[in-house]
Amino acid sequence: MRGMIVAAGLGTRLRPLTAWRPKPAVPVRGLPLIAYPLALLKAAGVTEVVINLHHLPNVLRAAAEEWVPPGLTLTFSDEPELLHTGGAIRKVAGFLRESETCIVLGGDMIVDLDLPALIARHRDSERAVSAVLAEHPRSAEFGTIGLDGNGRLRRVGQRIDRGGEEQAGVYTWVNVLSARAFETLPERESFNHLDDWWAPWSEREPDAVGGEVLSAAECPWKPVGTPAEYLDANLSVPDLSYLDVDARSRAIGAHLAPGLVIGAGASVPPDADLEEAVVWDGEQVPSGFRARRGVFAHGQFHSVHGADHE
C-alpha cells in the first residue's frame, strides 16, 4: 500500500521558526514532526510513501530520511513552484494509483487513529474518497466540513454548502483514496483538492466523496500550525498507539521535564530559568537567561503570545 505526506507548504503561520526549518521538520518533543506521520503510515501497513518538497527541501528530505521506519520506502516530489494541495496530489497520481487504496496525510499535525479499520470501512462504503473529520473544541475557529447522514460531502467551510448536512467535524488531513479517484483530477497543474476537485466531483457523483466524523477519543488530533500550537504539541503530545515518543526522544539525547523540552545536544546552564519552553537541538542558552512560554531556536528566544523573557 502507498501513501503521501503533503508537506510542501511555506509554514507562514509558524514564522519565524520556519525560516530555518520547514514546518514538517521542526522538532516536537525532540523528534522532527515528519517522524509522526511516517510512523503512523508504517504501523498501518503502508510500504511506500511520497513526500512533496518546496520550502527548504534539503532540510525536510534529510529529516525524513533519518526518521523513516525500517521497511518504508521514501520517494520525493520536488515542487519548484507550489502546486497547492490538489496539484501536489495530481503530480504524484501515477505513483499513488498503483495502490488499490492509498493514504494521503498532512505533514503539519499529529494524529492517531485506527487506520486499518478506517481503510476497511472505506472499502465497504465503495466511496472513492473518505476524509476523516474530528470533533474538536476549536471547531468554530478551524471551520468544519459537513456530511449528510450517509457520510456524503455536503459542505466545505463557509465556501461551499449544498444543504442536507447532518454531521460535521474539523478536517484532520487524513484521507483514504481508491485508485479510481485519480481518474477525476482537474486538468490543470495547481488547484485546491477540496474546493476544486472533491466538492465539484461530489456534486456530479454524490456517493463518490465523503467521510466520517470521529470523536476526540477515537482520533486525538493536534495541529502544529502556529507558535502556540507548536508549543502545546511539545508540552502535551497525546499517548500514541504507533510511537513511544518520549522513549525515542530520550534515546537520541533529548531532555524532557514538566513544561520543558530540551533537544539533543542543547546546553542549558544551571542558572538559567525556563518555563513552558522548547529548546531546539544544538542550541546554547546563555547563562542567567530567564524565559517563559516560547521557543529557543537559532540563537534566540521566540515568545509565544503573552510570553516574557529577560
C-alpha positions, 0 to 999 in steps of 0.5 A: 500500500502507498501513501503521501505526506503533503508537506510542501507548504511555506509554514507562514503561520509558524514564522519565524521558526520556519525560516530555518526549518520547514514546518514538517521538520521542526522538532516536537518533543525532540523528534522532527514532526515528519517522524509522526506521520511516517510512523503512523503510515508504517504501523498501518501497513503502508510500504511506500510513501511520497513526500512533496518538497518546496520550502527548504527541501534539503532540510525536510528530505534529510529529516525524513530520511533519518526518521523513516521506519525500517521497511518504508520506502521514501520517494520525493516530489520536488515542487519548484513552484507550489502546486497547492494541495490538489496539484501536489496530489495530481503530480504524484497520481501515477505513483499513488494509483498503483495502490488499490487504496492509498493514504494521503496525510498532512505533514503539519499535525499529529494524529492517531487513529485506527487506520486499518479499520478506517481503510476497511470501512472505506472499502465497504462504503465503495466511496472513492474518497473518505476524509476523516473529520474530528470533533474538536473544541476549536471547531468554530475557529478551524471551520468544519466540513459537513456530511449528510447522514450517509457520510456524503460531502455536503459542505466545505467551510463557509465556501461551499454548502449544498444543504442536507448536512447532518454531521460535521467535524474539523478536517484532520488531513487524513484521507483514504483514496481508491485508485479510481479517484485519480481518474477525476483530477482537474486538468490543470497543474495547481488547484485546491483538492477540496474546493476544486476537485472533491466538492465539484466531483461530489456534486456530479457523483454524490456517493463518490466523496465523503467521510466520517466524523470521529470523536476526540477519543477515537482520533486525538488530533493536534495541529502544529500550525502556529507558535502556540500550537507548536508549543502545546504539541511539545508540552502535551503530545497525546499517548500514541498507539504507533510511537513511544515518543518520549522513549525515542526522544530520550534515546537520541539525547533529548531532555524532557521535564514538566513544561520543558523540552530540551533537544539533543545536544542543547546546553542549558546552564544551571542558572538559567530559568525556563518555563513552558519552553522548547529548546531546539537541538544544538542550541546554547542558552546563555547563562542567567537567561530567564524565559517563559512560554516560547521557543529557543531556536537559532540563537534566540528566544521566540515568545509565544503570545503573552510570553516574557523573557529577560 
